[in-house]
């Protein structure tokens, strides 16, 4: 969730573009989208370490997939006790506390440039405050399984927008085919052939718009914060802090104070923020540094699977055949949009000289 899924990420993250490693939300990735993933795309990725730690990264990869996959369940449970904006405020607040605590332990500082803070404020809106709120509102009327699948469309939005906004990121036939395949998957999930019967279009549009927001934020970060000389931890802490301030201002204007603080929804919001937004970034950052962004971003494709399994098993959400089939088509399309042609091997020089 988010990454943000941001992915992205985050997300997560998130959540996406390599959205999975570029959506700050990561990437829910909500994915896509994790908080700092969008900033990772602005610097050269670290090469995977040779040898060393056995396969410890696989356990952290699995934990990250579970945390982001369960984020949609946490959102659903959180909205059973609190208003959507309150869930989102708690999410970014708890996430910011985790990152700021780590920042203090490492004795790092927040950026001092007003320009950097201004750009991060915009990034916080598009990669955290807006998509997190949209997902929370969406899950009032759609199941968490559908929200998790909508989150997986972030790479598709990212490629579509990159064609317009990033001149250096030109589409190939394979990536255009992936874009078309991905949106065919969305129509399959929604049951377009039966007039979207049984699907709340407002909630679904909100969830898809959240994924679109991740893509917009990712492009903005690439165009404005590339090459900024601050650590990912410092930048992400600032971004989540700014998202918390934004929501702290808006939430009281549109919601009333909770009549109570029911334990289960409160724990869900805490887990969503401290684990799905704060801790998830730390895990994702370590994975990118250790195994590289290409492998780390594969977490994006596990998120909707886990979100669907959690929603069906724990929330008893109904699952028709077109939902998992459409999800597989969406993921196949997203994978194609992220594919790159293999570099051609240089032709060895021929030695045409003849000896006497």
Residue, then its C-alpha position, 0 to 999 in steps of 0.5 A: x500500500x503502498x508503496x506503494x502495493x507504492x509501492x512506490x515504493x513506499x508505497x509502497x508505496x507502491x507501489x511503481x516504476x519501476x513503480x514498485x520501487x518508485x512510489x512513495x507509499x509505497x507501494x500500499x506499494x499501497x504499494x507500490x507504493x513505501x514512503x521513500x521509494x519514489x526518492x530512490x529512483x532519483x539516484x543510481x541504484x546500488x548493485x547487489x552484494x556478491x556473496x555475504x549474507x546467505x538468503x536472509x533477504x528472502x525472509x525480509x522480502x516475504x515480510x514486506x509482501x505480507x505487510x503491504x498485502x495486509x495493508x488493505x485489510x488494515x484499512x478496511x478494519x480501521x474504517x469500521x471504527x474511524x472516519x477514512x481521513x482519521x485512518x489516513x492521519x493515523x497511518x502517516x502519523x505512526x509511520x512518520x514516528x517510526x522513521x523519525x525515531x530511526x533518523x534520531x538513532x542514526x543522528x541524521x538531519x532533515x533537509x534544510x533547503x526550503x525548496x526541497x521542503x516545498x517539493x516534498x510537500x507536493x510529493x507528500x500530497x500525491x504519494x501519501x495524503x491523497x492516495x491513502x485517503x482515496x483508498x480509505x474512502x474506497x474501502x467503505x464501499x468496495x472489498x479490500x480484495x478489489x482495492x488491492x487489485x486496483x493498487x496493482x494498476x499503478x505501473x500501468x498509470x506510470x507508463x501511460x503518464x511517462x510517455x507524456x511527461x518524461x521524454x527519455x522514457x519512450x514506450x516500446x511495442x512490448x510496453x504498449x502491449x502491456x498497457x493495453x493488457x493491463x487495462x483489459x485486466x481492469x475491465x475483467x475485474x470489474x465485469x465490464x461485459x455485465x455492465x459492472x453489475x455488483x461493483x460500486x463504481x464510485x469506490x472503484x474509481x477512487x481506488x484507481x485514482x489512488x493508483x493514478x496519484x502514485x504515478x503522478x507523484x512519482x513523475x513529479x519526484x523524478x522531475x524535481x528531486x533528482x540528485x538531491x544530496x540527502x539520504x533516503x531516510x531523511x527525505x522520506x521522514x520529511x515527506x511523511x511528516x509533511x503528509x501528517x501536517x497536511x492531514x492534521x489540518x484537513x481532517x478536523x474540517x471534514x470529520x468529528x472527533x471519534x466518540x471512542x477508540x475501539x481496540x481492534x480498529x485502533x490496532x489496525x490503524x497502528x499496524x497500517x502506519x507503524x508496519x505498513x508505512x514506517x517499517x515497510x520503508x526500512x525493509x524496502x530500503x535495505x532490500x534495494x541496497x542489498x539485492x538491487x531495485x529490479x528484484x526488490x520491485x517484484x514485491x509489487x506482484x505479490x501484494x494483490x495476491x496476499x490482499x485477496x487471500x487476506x480479504x477472503x480468509x479473514x474478512x469473508x469477502x466474496x470472490x467471483x471468478x473474474x476477480x482473480x482472473x482479471x488480477x492475473x491479467x493486470x499483473x501480466x500487463x504491469x510486468x510487460x510495462x516494466x520490461x526492458x529489452x536485453x542489451x545486444x551482445x557486441x559482435x566480436x571483431x573478426x581477424x581477417x589477417x592471414x599469416x604468411 
